[in-house]
Amino acid sequence: MKRAIISDIHGNLEALQAVLADIRSQGVDDVFCLGDIIGYGPNPCECLDLIIENTRVCLLGNHDQGALFDPEGFNTGAERAIFWTRDQLENSRGDRAQIDRRWDFLGALPRIYRDEPWMYVHGSPRNPVNEYVFPEDIYNQKKMEKLFSLVPRGCFQGHTHVPGVFTESRNFMTPEDVNGVYPYDGQKFMVNVGSVGQPRDGDNRPCYVIQEDRQLTFRRIDYDFGVTANKIYNIPELDDFLGDRIKQGR
């Protein structure tokens, strides 16, 4: 098995194109997406088309869900971006069949995918779409015990945009801590694969994971983030902060 796992593209076409190009160079068997294809970024339609064409499994993220239904629990900037994204999806150039294809794809996205002993979600094993698992949660014994009780052996997730590995012994290791490679041992683990389109760990390069039989590898990819940021600055409905965040990686 050699599987690429991506998450949280957030309408960032340039980042997604760079990541897909790197994936093609790695000889992977298939590509999984853990959700949030859209939201925040300037190219929701193009990103959806690439995900439809290049992934074998794709899951529902909270921003994908927000575009389908009335968004709940979002801050003002994120909510405005969702309404703008929804308008782009409904009124994009192209024929009606292409527009309907995107909506149908979003509407059919599952919340969880299992390939024993592996679990794939957007948020957490307990709440696959909406629950955040942050590095500091290692100090929340009750939460971590509950989450790990639901993990068969390993769980792959996104949502926080902060990559790293949570171990059953309540450690959190960044990609730098493990030199980019985490060999599986006897412990259960949860891994956040990071974000393609809006990293928040201080490194603005897109991050994704390659899963193999005995280990997982974090990969960081360079791209021209200024192109994406400038697109955001030129769209009044998207907060300039979203462009700043892409530049800063926070």
ChimeraX attribute file (.defattr): number of C-alpha atoms within 10 A of each C-alpha:
attribute: neighborCount
match mode: 1-to-1
recipient: residues
	/A:1	11
	/A:2	16
	/A:3	19
	/A:4	28
	/A:5	27
	/A:6	32
	/A:7	33
	/A:8	32
	/A:9	31
	/A:10	26
	/A:11	26
	/A:12	29
	/A:13	23
	/A:14	19
	/A:15	26
	/A:16	26
	/A:17	15
	/A:18	16
	/A:19	25
	/A:20	17
	/A:21	12
	/A:22	15
	/A:23	22
	/A:24	13
	/A:25	9
	/A:26	13
	/A:27	11
	/A:28	15
	/A:29	12
	/A:30	16
	/A:31	20
	/A:32	21
	/A:33	27
	/A:34	31
	/A:35	32
	/A:36	27
	/A:37	33
	/A:38	31
	/A:39	30
	/A:40	30
	/A:41	29
	/A:42	27
	/A:43	22
	/A:44	24
	/A:45	22
	/A:46	16
	/A:47	23
	/A:48	23
	/A:49	14
	/A:50	15
	/A:51	21
	/A:52	16
	/A:53	9
	/A:54	15
	/A:55	15
	/A:56	12
	/A:57	18
	/A:58	30
	/A:59	24
	/A:60	25
	/A:61	29
	/A:62	26
	/A:63	28
	/A:64	24
	/A:65	22
	/A:66	22
	/A:67	23
	/A:68	14
	/A:69	11
	/A:70	10
	/A:71	18
	/A:72	11
	/A:73	10
	/A:74	13
	/A:75	9
	/A:76	10
	/A:77	15
	/A:78	19
	/A:79	21
	/A:80	18
	/A:81	22
	/A:82	27
	/A:83	17
	/A:84	21
	/A:85	27
	/A:86	22
	/A:87	12
	/A:88	16
	/A:89	22
	/A:90	14
	/A:91	12
	/A:92	14
	/A:93	11
	/A:94	8
	/A:95	9
	/A:96	11
	/A:97	9
	/A:98	15
	/A:99	17
	/A:100	13
	/A:101	14
	/A:102	17
	/A:103	17
	/A:104	11
	/A:105	14
	/A:106	22
	/A:107	15
	/A:108	11
	/A:109	16
	/A:110	17
	/A:111	19
	/A:112	19
	/A:113	18
	/A:114	11
	/A:115	7
	/A:116	9
	/A:117	10
	/A:118	14
	/A:119	20
	/A:120	28
	/A:121	30
	/A:122	31
	/A:123	26
	/A:124	26
	/A:125	23
	/A:126	16
	/A:127	14
	/A:128	24
	/A:129	27
	/A:130	18
	/A:131	15
	/A:132	17
	/A:133	22
	/A:134	16
	/A:135	19
	/A:136	10
	/A:137	16
	/A:138	19
	/A:139	11
	/A:140	10
	/A:141	11
	/A:142	10
	/A:143	13
	/A:144	18
	/A:145	14
	/A:146	12
	/A:147	18
	/A:148	23
	/A:149	13
	/A:150	14
	/A:151	21
	/A:152	14
	/A:153	18
	/A:154	21
	/A:155	24
	/A:156	26
	/A:157	30
	/A:158	32
	/A:159	29
	/A:160	22
	/A:161	26
	/A:162	26
	/A:163	28
	/A:164	26
	/A:165	24
	/A:166	25
	/A:167	18
	/A:168	20
	/A:169	13
	/A:170	19
	/A:171	14
	/A:172	21
	/A:173	17
	/A:174	19
	/A:175	21
	/A:176	11
	/A:177	12
	/A:178	14
	/A:179	11
	/A:180	15
	/A:181	16
	/A:182	20
	/A:183	11
	/A:184	15
	/A:185	9
	/A:186	7
	/A:187	10
	/A:188	17
	/A:189	22
	/A:190	25
	/A:191	23
	/A:192	31
	/A:193	31
	/A:194	31
	/A:195	30
	/A:196	29
	/A:197	32
	/A:198	33
	/A:199	25
	/A:200	20
	/A:201	18
	/A:202	12
	/A:203	16
	/A:204	23
	/A:205	26
	/A:206	29
	/A:207	28
	/A:208	26
	/A:209	27
	/A:210	22
	/A:211	18
	/A:212	15
	/A:213	10
	/A:214	10
	/A:215	13
	/A:216	21
	/A:217	18
	/A:218	24
	/A:219	20
	/A:220	19
	/A:221	16
	/A:222	13
	/A:223	17
	/A:224	12
	/A:225	20
	/A:226	14
	/A:227	13
	/A:228	23
	/A:229	21
	/A:230	14
	/A:231	16
	/A:232	24
	/A:233	17
	/A:234	13
	/A:235	13
	/A:236	9
	/A:237	16
	/A:238	24
	/A:239	19
	/A:240	17
	/A:241	14
	/A:242	21
	/A:243	24
	/A:244	16
	/A:245	16
	/A:246	24
	/A:247	20
	/A:248	17
	/A:249	18
	/A:250	16
